[in-house]
Amino acid sequence: MEVNFFSAQIKLWARIFDYKGTSNRKEYWFPFILHAALGLLAAVNVGLSFIPVPVVHYIFLIMALFIIAYLILSVIPWIALTVRRLRDAGKSAWWALLLLIVGVGNIIILIICSGVSAFVPVINNTFDPMDNIIDGIYGPPGSFDPYDNSNGNIYGPPDMLDDYNNTDDDFDPEDNIEPVIYGPPVWDEDEQNYQLPEFNPGNNNEPDVYGPPDWYND
């Protein structure tokens, strides 16, 4: 789920004691922006509380105290969030001890937490026919053509089963009603070519079937 400003605040408190997971940059910087704004608002309210008007003085003072109380309570989930963000950036959780060094340590933490995630998934786009194996279905005997592996484009068996090396049957959509699946062609030592095995109903389980091989004698 995409992290937005409000969901990041919810995650901050929902994962208050989570020191083992990771948090991405949005999960870190959205709460940081809110807490920075609240800190600035608290400072403004403290300044306005010095106005020598009794009612105004107490209003701004109470608002400042509420904000400061919230910021103090948020220290606990904020430490956990920092640890998760450091781990996501590829750093040890012990770097969070820099938070104890007010000023320089906090700046270093912010710089580290601004880095990208160290856990970027590696996507391998290289096609591997072995990944295309479905239980009960064999691939074509010759060169693999992924365009033959279309769902619903299923050919029936060749009509002339006594001639496995040359099939002249044209495709008939009416034959494309039920998927008829054969096992892999078997090498016949006598005929010196590939022969279709007998039909096995146990192979007829999946609708994702390759087209018929055009020539078995490779």
C-alpha positions in Angstrom: 0.0 0.0 0.0 1.3 3.5 -0.9 2.4 5.5 2.1 0.9 8.9 2.4 1.2 11.6 5.0 -1.6 10.3 7.3 -0.8 6.6 7.0 2.8 7.4 7.9 1.6 9.0 11.2 -0.5 5.9 12.0 2.4 3.6 11.3 4.6 5.6 13.6 2.4 4.7 16.6 1.3 1.3 15.3 4.9 0.1 15.2 5.9 1.8 18.4 8.0 -1.2 19.6 9.1 -2.5 16.2 12.9 -2.5 16.2 13.4 -5.3 13.8 11.7 -4.2 10.6 12.4 -1.5 8.1 10.8 1.8 7.1 11.2 3.6 3.8 11.9 7.3 3.4 8.2 8.3 3.2 7.5 6.5 6.5 10.3 8.5 8.1 10.1 12.0 6.6 6.3 12.4 6.8 6.4 12.1 10.6 9.5 14.2 10.7 7.7 17.1 8.9 4.8 16.9 11.3 6.9 16.8 14.4 9.1 19.7 13.1 6.0 21.7 12.4 4.6 20.9 15.9 7.9 21.9 17.5 7.8 25.2 15.7 4.2 25.7 16.7 5.1 25.0 20.3 7.8 27.6 20.2 5.5 30.2 18.8 2.9 29.5 21.4 5.5 29.8 24.2 6.4 33.2 22.8 2.8 34.3 22.5 2.1 33.2 26.1 4.2 36.1 27.3 1.5 38.5 26.1 0.4 40.4 29.2 -3.3 39.5 28.8 -4.5 36.9 31.3 -6.8 35.0 28.9 -4.5 35.1 25.9 -1.6 34.1 28.1 -3.2 30.9 29.4 -4.6 29.9 26.0 -1.2 29.9 24.3 0.5 28.4 27.3 -1.9 25.5 27.5 -1.6 24.9 23.7 2.2 24.9 24.1 2.1 22.4 27.0 -0.1 20.0 25.0 2.2 20.1 22.0 5.3 19.6 24.1 3.7 16.7 26.0 2.9 15.0 22.6 6.4 15.5 21.4 7.8 14.0 24.5 5.6 10.9 24.2 6.5 10.5 20.5 10.2 10.1 21.4 9.5 6.3 22.1 8.0 5.5 18.6 10.5 7.9 17.0 13.5 6.0 18.2 12.0 2.8 16.8 11.3 4.5 13.5 14.8 5.8 13.3 16.2 2.3 14.0 14.0 0.9 11.2 15.0 3.6 8.8 18.7 3.1 9.5 18.3 -0.6 8.9 16.4 0.1 5.6 19.3 2.4 4.6 21.8 -0.5 5.1 23.2 0.8 8.4 23.5 -0.8 11.8 20.8 0.1 14.4 23.7 1.2 16.7 23.9 4.4 14.7 20.8 5.5 16.5 23.0 6.3 19.5 24.0 9.4 17.7 20.6 10.8 18.7 22.1 11.3 22.2 24.6 13.8 20.6 22.3 16.8 20.3 23.0 18.9 17.3 25.8 17.1 15.3 24.5 13.6 16.0 21.0 14.5 14.9 22.3 16.0 11.7 24.3 12.9 10.9 21.2 10.7 11.5 19.1 12.9 9.2 21.7 12.6 6.4 21.8 8.8 6.7 18.0 8.5 6.8 17.7 10.6 3.7 19.5 7.8 1.7 17.7 5.3 -0.5 16.7 1.9 0.6 19.5 -0.7 0.6 17.0 -3.5 0.0 16.2 -2.8 -3.7 14.8 -6.0 -5.2 16.8 -7.4 -8.1 14.5 -8.1 -11.1 15.9 -10.6 -13.5 14.2 -10.2 -16.9 16.0 -13.0 -18.5 13.6 -15.6 -19.8 14.0 -19.1 -18.5 11.8 -21.8 -20.0 12.1 -23.8 -16.8 10.1 -21.1 -15.0 7.2 -21.8 -17.4 6.5 -25.3 -16.0 3.0 -26.2 -15.0 2.1 -29.5 -13.3 1.0 -32.0 -15.8 1.9 -30.0 -19.0 5.0 -30.6 -21.1 6.6 -28.0 -23.2 7.3 -28.4 -27.0 10.0 -30.8 -28.0 11.8 -28.3 -30.2 12.8 -24.7 -29.9 10.6 -22.9 -27.4 8.3 -20.2 -28.8 6.5 -18.3 -26.0 3.9 -17.2 -28.5 2.6 -20.7 -28.7 1.9 -20.7 -25.0 -1.4 -18.7 -25.2 -4.2 -19.6 -22.9 -7.2 -21.0 -24.7 -5.3 -21.5 -28.0 -5.3 -25.3 -27.8 -4.9 -27.6 -30.7 -6.3 -31.1 -30.7 -4.2 -34.2 -31.6 -3.2 -34.7 -35.2 -5.7 -36.9 -37.0 -3.2 -39.1 -38.8 -1.5 -40.6 -35.8 0.4 -43.0 -38.1 2.4 -40.1 -39.4 3.9 -38.2 -36.5 6.5 -36.4 -38.5 4.2 -34.5 -40.9 0.9 -33.1 -39.8 -1.2 -31.3 -42.4 -4.2 -30.7 -40.3 -5.4 -27.1 -40.3 -6.5 -25.4 -37.2 -10.2 -25.7 -36.6 -11.7 -23.5 -33.8 -14.4 -26.2 -33.3 -11.6 -28.5 -32.1 -10.7 -26.0 -29.4 -13.4 -27.0 -27.0 -11.6 -29.3 -24.6 -7.8 -29.2 -23.9 -6.3 -32.5 -24.9 -2.8 -32.8 -23.5 -0.3 -35.4 -24.5 2.9 -36.2 -22.6 6.3 -35.5 -24.1 7.3 -37.3 -27.4 9.2 -40.5 -26.9 12.2 -41.4 -29.0 11.6 -44.5 -31.1 14.8 -46.4 -31.8 13.2 -48.4 -34.6 11.6 -45.5 -36.4 14.4 -43.1 -35.4 12.1 -40.3 -34.6 9.8 -39.0 -31.9 6.5 -40.7 -31.3 3.5 -39.3 -29.5 2.6 -41.4 -26.4 -0.9 -42.6 -25.7 -3.3 -40.1 -24.3 -3.1 -39.8 -20.6 -6.2 -38.3 -18.8 -3.9 -37.5 -15.8 -2.1 -34.9 -18.0 -5.4 -33.2 -18.9 -5.4 -30.9 -15.9 -4.4 -27.4 -17.0 -5.7 -25.2 -19.8 -2.3 -23.6 -20.4 -1.2 -25.7 -23.4 1.4 -25.3 -26.0 0.5 -25.5 -29.7 1.2 -28.7 -31.6 4.7 -29.5 -32.7 5.1 -29.2 -36.4 7.9 -31.7 -36.8 9.1 -34.3 -34.3 12.1 -35.7 -36.3 14.7 -33.3 -35.0 
